[in-house]
Each structure stands twice: as C-alpha cells, then as structure tokens.
C-alpha cells in the first residue's frame, strides 16, 4: 500500500507489524533491490569479457558491421538507464552512488549508441589499435569487483533492527 504526499511516499510495511517505512528506509530498500539485479549482472558480464578477451575483438567487429546491433543495444541501455534514473534517485552511501552512477552510465552510453554509433565504433577501434587490451582487462576485473560488492549489499541478510 502506498500513500503519496508532495515529494514523498509512505509505504505501509505489513510484514513488520504495519509500521510505515521512513524515506531513508525506502531509499535503502530500493538500493538493495537494484543492487540485487545489477550486482550479479556486473559480476558475470565483465568477468566473461575479461576471460574471453580475445573473442571480444571478433564480437566488436561483428557488432559494428550491422547497424541494427548498435541501435538495439543502445535502445536497451537507454531504457535501462532511464528506469534506474527514474526509480533510484538516491546518492547516500557507496552502494546508492554506484547504482545511480550505473543508471546514468547506461543512459549516456545508450544515447550515444543511438545517436552517434560511428563515434562509438571509432573509440573501440582506437582502444584495440592502441593495444590497450590489458587496460581493458583490468577495467573489467574492477567492474566485476564492483558487481560483487553490489551483490553482497543486495543479498546480505538484513540486521535484526530491519535496517
């Protein structure tokens, strides 16, 4: 059950005896829910890219060869970014900052893929031609660690006080 007032909503949490959740508790709960989804995603995808790095160059080549792929991927990223931005407007605490930043990153990346896919291709070509594959590998391992952190935040048992 949700009641809306001018800038806040109050959620009646019937599982905890019917007490209303504060705005801070709602923010923490929302961050945990996004972390439950983004954490495993950000762990699995970058780890796969890091492990299969040699295959990624082939995928990138095929990705830019067909204009449908950048458009489709851009549209999906844009929608995901808008969704996170719309439903997670919290920047307090490391996990909340990471979730919100990921939303903005998805939004910007999706918008760029839709509007200037050639620039995206040029950036990818520059990275590969510069031989920066080791730096890419390190970046994706870092992103996987961020994903592990979000997974932990999202799935760790709540404390006895419910916060």
N, C-alpha and C positions, 0 to 999 in steps of 0.2 A: 504494500500500500504506500503511495507517495502523495505527499501534500506539497504544493508549490506556493512559495511566497515570492516576493520580488526578485531576489537573486539567489535564494537558497531553496533546497528541497529537503524535506524531512522524511526519512524513511522509517516506517514502523517495523522494527525487527522482532517479529513474533517468536522467533526461536530463543530469544534471550528474555522471555517474560514480558514482551510487549513494550519495552522501553524504546524511545526514539533514539536514533543514531545522531551524533553531532556531525557538523560539517567536516571536522577533522577525521572522524571515524569513517565517514563516507569516502573521503579522499584516500585514506589508507586502504580501504576495501577495494576501491576502484583501481588503485595502483597495483594491488595484489592480483586482481583479476587480469589486468593487462600483462603483468609480469608472468602469469601462468601460461599465457599464449606466446608472448614474444620471447620469453626465456628459452624454451625448447627450440623454437624456430631459429633464434640467433645462435644457438649452440650447434644444431645439426647442419644448417646450411653453410656457415663459414668453415666448419670442420671438414665437410665434404669438399668444399672448394680447395682448402689447404691440402688435403690428402690427394685429391685428383687434379692438382695444379696443371700438369701437362695436358690434360684433356680439356681444361678450361679455355685454352687458346683456340682449340678447334671449335668449341661451343660459341665462343665470342665471334669467330669468323662466320659461322652459320647464322648467328643472331643478327648480325648487321647485313647479311646477304638478302634477307627477306624483310621488307618494310613492315610486314604485319607484326613481327615479333616485338620490335621496339614500341609500336603503338599499343599492342595488347598488354605488354609488361608495364608500360607507362600508365595505362588506364587502371590497371590493378593496383600499382603502387600509389597512384593519386587517390584512389578510393580508400585504400588502407590508411594513408596519411590523413585524409580528411576525417575518417572515422576516429582515429586516435586523437587528433586535434580537437574534434568536437566533444568527445566524451572523456577526455583526460586533460583537464586544464589546471593541473596541479604541478607545482615546481618545488615542493618542500620535501627534502630528503633525497638521497642519492638515487634510489630506485625510481622515484617520481620524476626526477630530472632526466634520467635515462629514457624512461617510457615516453615522456613528452618530446625529447630530442629525437627519438626514433620516429615519432609521428611526423615531425617537421622534416626530417631527412627523407622519409618515404614520399611526403608531399612534394618536396623540391625535386627529388630525383624523378618522380613520375611526371611532373610538369615539364621538366627538361626533355625527357624521353618523348613526350607527346609533341612538344613544340620545336625542339632543335635536335632531332636524333643524330644528325650529322656531327654535331659538336661532341655528343656522347661517344660516337664511333671514333672520332679523332683523338679524344682523350684516351680511350682504350688502346688505340694504335700507338700513341706516344709512350704509354706505360710499357707495352710489350717491346717496342723497338728500343727503349732505353735500357732494357734488361733489368727492369725493376721487379722481376718476379719474386725475388727473396723478400723485398719490402712488402709486396702484396701478401705473401705467405705469412709474414709477421703480423700484418694488419688483420688478416682473417683469424689468426690464432687469438689475437687480442679481442676481436669481436666475439669469438666463441667463449672466451672467459667472461665477457660481459653477459653473454647469454646464460652461462652457468650461474652467475650472480643473480640475474633476474629469475631464473628457475628456482633458486634457493629462496629468494624473497617471496615468490608467488606460492610455493608449495610447503614452506616450513610450517610446522604446527603453530597455531596462534597461542599466545601466552594465556594463562589461566584467567587473567583480567579481561580477556577478549579484545585486546589491542594489538 
